[in-house]
Amino acid sequence: MHRFLILAAFCGSLLHAQTAIVLPFFNHSKSANLDWIGESLAESVRDSLVSEGLLVLDRDDRLEAYRRLSLRPGAELTHASIIKIGEALDAAKVIYGSFQVLPAEPGKEITKSSLRIEARILDLKRNRQSQPFEETGALEDLAYSESHLGWQTLTALRPEGAPSERDFLNARPRVRIDAVENYIRGLLAASPEQRHRLFTQAARLDEHYSQPCFQLGRIHWEKKDYKVAAGWFERVARADPHYLEAQFFLGLCRYNNGDFPGAEQAFTLVAASVPLNEVYNDLGAVQSRRNDAAGAISSFQKAVEGDDADPDYHFNLAYAFWLSGQFPAAIASFREALARSPNDVEATLLLGRAIRGEGPRPGDPKADSRERLKTNYDETAYRQLQAELSKH
């Protein structure tokens, strides 16, 4: 099954899975400074749906659709534009809505501003729009309102499989509104420096807030600051929809830090839920570094079975065979790698040594620790394909 799933993904046959897109909620308040709330509502609803296994496109997909359609992010859209965004992304459902912040009324017992949210679901396949569902609460309880809105959306999309309202809300901690605001403004920030400052502030304001920890991990990963990045990835909560992705990058950080047992633990956890070729490849690299020849060969074979066209998978498998002294198998796999990448000098060199029956020599820089890692991670594509195949 693993081979079939990943081969099908490689061939690009996952385009028809039923996916949804959540748009930023339109700001019907008088202050443009509150636009961030609309983005926050979209992110929170998306996270709620993804954490329950629904297929929801991410923010980058949405921004790309806005760019292609020449739409300004944050602007209130016409019904026709909402349909065009959904069609551009091949989404089956579009979740959108509006919000309004109402100031406290003088002389009333309740002196806090309130937030009124209205949401709708547009079914593009059936050309049908749901009745609006609403959420109202104190502005400072934004996180609770967002979680409850997420539950309402989930029950509308998948009424038969949704958890109880109590269980759903209990699984999502209340987050301070100033932490949420800093996080969302970080997503919207134009410069890397602003993003880092705002995400850091969000994480400091609420130690239980997982989302900025993932973003900070990615920032430090891209800077190759693996130790700091690992610290942030370790703080990503299991209920966070980015949890498995965070574990994947945590494994890469630990690998680069020389913590191979910790890296193997992270990759094994991810492989159990999302058996991507890249995950098996990196798991094999860790097992190779730990001198687990049988484990490395098994993991690399799974990566090759999933994507026979990738020369790195064949190289890693060949290298594992060569390290363990299995020269005939190493020769065959090195030749497979060279058939896909004829100019691979390293594969040519090691193929020659395998043909001569020469094994690894201690301290040889040309042959020591040559495993090739993969750093791309696409859980969404796997989930889409899994959902599509489950219908057949």
C-alpha positions, -999 to +999 in steps of 0.1 A: +000+000+000+028+024+009+044+019-026+011+025-043+002+056-023+035+073-029+039+063-065+004+077-072+015+110-054+045+111-076+024+107-107+002+136-096-030+118-093-043+135-061-060+165-076-096+155-070-096+149-033-123+169-015-105+199+000-116+231+016-102+266+019-108+291+047-107+328+037-099+357+060-131+369+076-141+404+064-138+432+089-172+450+094-158+471+122-149+508+118-112+502+125-088+488+099-064+481+128-086+451+136-080+434+102-057+409+120-088+394+136-101+382+102-068+365+095-068+350+130-103+335+125-092+319+092-061+304+107-079+291+138-107+275+119-083+259+095-062+246+123-093+232+140-104+214+108-069+200+100-064+187+135-095+166+130-083+151+098-101+173+072-082+184+041-078+222+042-055+242+020-030+264+038-023+301+038+003+299+011-021+283-013-047+310-005-022+338-010-011+323-044-047+322-055-051+359-045-020+367-065-031+349-096-066+365-095-051+400-087-071+402-054-058+423-025-054+402+007-076+416+034-101+432+011-138+422+013-146+400-017-177+397-039-195+364-041-181+359-076-145+364-063-151+339-035-162+314-061-132+321-083-107+316-054-123+282-047-122+272-084-086+284-088-076+261-059-099+232-070-115+233-035-149+217-029-158+240+000-150+276+008-155+288+044-158+326+048-175+352+068-173+385+086-168+399+121-177+430+139-162+444+172-188+462+192-176+488+218-188+485+253-220+505+260-218+531+287-239+524+318-241+486+310-229+460+334-207+445+307-179+470+300-159+449+276-159+451+238-177+422+222-170+403+190-197+391+167-188+365+140-208+352+112-196+323+090-209+305+059-198+274+039-200+276+001-203+241-015-188+246-050-196+211-062-233+214-054-235+252-060-251+256-026-245+280+003-251+271+040-272+292+063-249+315+084-238+303+118-228+328+144-205+332+174-206+361+199-184+367+229-161+391+247-132+403+225-107+393+251-121+357+248-111+356+211-094+322+214-125+306+229-147+321+202-124+309+175-123+274+189-161+273+192-164+286+157-140+258+146-163+232+162-194+247+146-176+245+112-164+210+118-199+197+127-213+214+096-187+197+074-186+163+091-215+159+115-211+122+119-174+122+130-171+154+151-161+151+187-184+165+214-183+202+219-168+198+254-140+174+242-132+197+213-129+228+234-110+211+263-084+200+238-076+236+229-061+258+255-073+294+260-047+317+246-042+353+256-055+377+230-023+397+229-004+366+222-028+358+193-025+393+180+013+392+180+013+358+162-011+369+135+007+402+129+039+381+126+023+361+098+013+394+081+047+411+087+067+421+056+102+416+070+119+386+086+130+407+115+094+418+122+082+382+120+108+370+144+101+397+169+064+392+168+065+354+170+089+356+199+066+380+217+036+358+211+055+327+225+066+347+256+032+361+263+016+326+265+039+296+271+011+272+260+007+288+226+021+263+201+018+280+167+045+307+171+069+280+184+066+262+150+072+294+131+102+303+152+116+268+147+113+272+109+130+306+111+160+292+130+161+261+108+165+282+077+193+300+094+209+266+101+208+274+138+198+239+146+201+239+183+178+269+188+154+255+161+152+222+179+142+239+211+113+256+194+102+225+175+101+206+208+075+230+221+050+224+194+020+206+210+007+173+198-027+189+191-011+214+168-018+206+131+020+213+125+030+187+150+042+160+126+060+186+104+076+200+135+088+165+144+102+160+109+123+192+112+132+183+148+146+151+135+167+170+109+179+194+136+189+166+159+207+149+130+227+180+123+234+184+160+247+148+161+219+136+183+211+105+162+190+086+188+168+117+192+166+121+154+156+084+150+129+088+176+114+119+157+115+103+123+100+070+135+071+090+151+064+108+118+068+076+096+041+059+117+015+085+107+028+100+074+049+074+055+064+098+031+095+088+010+114+117+025+107+105+060+118+069+053+149+083+036+160+104+065+151+077+090+175+054+070+202+080+071+199+082+109+199+044+112+230+043+090+248+067+113+239+045+143+254+015+125+220-002+122+227-016+087+195-037+086+173-008+097+189+016+072+186-008+043+149-015+051+141+023+054+160+031+022+142+003+003+109+018+013+119+052+000+130+036-033+098+016-036+079+049-031+098+069-057+120+048-080+129+079-100+149+097-073+186+090-076+194+100-040+172+071-027+191+047-049+224+062-038+216+059-001+204+023-005+236+015-024+257+032+002+241+012+030+247-020+011+283-010+005+289-001+042+276-036+052+299-053+027+270-064+004+289-055-028+267-071-055+236-053-041+256-021-038+268-023-074+233-028-087+219+002-067+248+025-076+241+017-112+205+026-107+215+059-092+238+066-121+212+057-146+191+086-132+220+109-125+249+101-148+272+129-136+271+118-100+309+117-092+304+103-057+283+074-070+308+067-097+337+066-072+319+043-048+307+021-076+343+015-085+352+006-050+323-018-048+333-035-081+368-040-067+354-053-034+369-025-014+349-016+017+350+015+038+383+027+054+382+044+088+387+082+085+382+083+047+366+117+040+354+106+006+335+077+019+325+085+054+290+098+063+278+102+028+241+097+034+219+122+016+190+138+035+157+152+022+143+184+037+110+187+018+079+177+037+044+176+021+019+161+045-010+178+027-004+160-005-002+126+013-035+133+031-052+144-001-041+112-019-051+091+011-086+106+011-089+101-027-078+065-026-101+057+004-131+064-018-123+036-042 
